[in-house]
Amino acid sequence: MIVTDLKAEKYTHEYTMSDKLVFVLGNEANGVSDKMKALSDDNIKIPMEDTQESLNVGIAAAILMYEQYTRSE
């Protein structure tokens, strides 16, 4: 289980994706709960320009699924 977190130390491209993953994404205002972060295997973030504060959850999910699909083949 991988949690997205703006404060994560690893970016998506630095994480080794496996064939089977569960992504947990939070809402733009509050993100993922601390309890869910503690249960996760790792926390990652999507690289963004400094001017971009956050992404729509649908866009973030699409980026993560694309990364997982293209790197697990």
C-alpha positions as CSV (number, residue, x, y, z in Angstrom):
1,M,0.0,0.0,0.0
2,I,1.5,3.3,-1.1
3,V,0.3,6.6,0.2
4,T,0.7,9.9,-1.6
5,D,2.0,12.7,0.6
6,L,3.3,16.2,-0.3
7,K,5.9,15.8,2.5
8,A,7.2,12.4,1.3
9,E,10.9,12.1,0.7
10,K,10.6,9.9,-2.4
11,Y,9.2,10.9,-5.8
12,T,7.2,8.6,-8.0
13,H,10.2,8.0,-10.3
14,E,12.4,7.0,-7.3
15,Y,10.1,4.3,-6.1
16,T,10.3,0.7,-7.5
17,M,6.8,-0.1,-8.6
18,S,5.6,-3.7,-8.4
19,D,2.9,-5.6,-10.3
20,K,0.4,-5.2,-7.6
21,L,-0.1,-2.0,-5.6
22,V,-2.7,-0.1,-3.8
23,F,-2.5,3.6,-4.0
24,V,-4.1,5.8,-1.3
25,L,-4.8,9.4,-2.2
26,G,-6.2,12.0,0.1
27,N,-8.2,15.1,-0.7
28,E,-6.6,18.4,-1.6
29,A,-7.3,20.1,1.7
30,N,-6.3,17.4,4.2
31,G,-4.4,14.7,2.4
32,V,-4.2,11.2,3.8
33,S,-4.7,10.7,7.5
34,D,-1.7,10.0,9.8
35,K,-3.2,6.6,10.7
36,M,-3.3,5.6,7.1
37,K,0.3,6.8,6.5
38,A,1.4,4.7,9.4
39,L,-0.2,1.6,7.9
40,S,1.3,2.1,4.5
41,D,4.4,0.4,3.1
42,D,5.8,3.7,1.8
43,N,4.9,7.3,1.0
44,I,5.6,9.0,-2.3
45,K,4.9,12.3,-4.0
46,I,4.4,13.4,-7.6
47,P,7.0,15.9,-8.8
48,M,5.5,19.3,-9.5
49,E,6.6,22.8,-10.3
50,D,7.0,25.0,-7.2
51,T,4.1,27.1,-8.4
52,Q,1.7,24.1,-8.3
53,E,0.3,23.5,-4.8
54,S,-1.7,20.3,-5.5
55,L,-3.3,18.2,-8.1
56,N,-6.9,17.1,-8.6
57,V,-7.2,13.5,-7.1
58,G,-8.3,12.1,-10.5
59,I,-5.2,13.5,-12.3
60,A,-2.9,12.3,-9.5
61,A,-4.4,8.8,-9.7
62,A,-3.9,8.8,-13.5
63,I,-0.2,9.8,-13.1
64,L,0.4,7.1,-10.5
65,M,-1.4,4.4,-12.5
66,Y,0.6,5.4,-15.6
67,E,3.9,5.2,-13.7
68,Q,3.0,1.8,-12.3
69,Y,1.9,0.4,-15.7
70,T,4.9,1.7,-17.6
71,R,7.5,0.5,-15.1
72,S,6.1,-2.9,-14.0
73,E,6.2,-4.5,-17.5
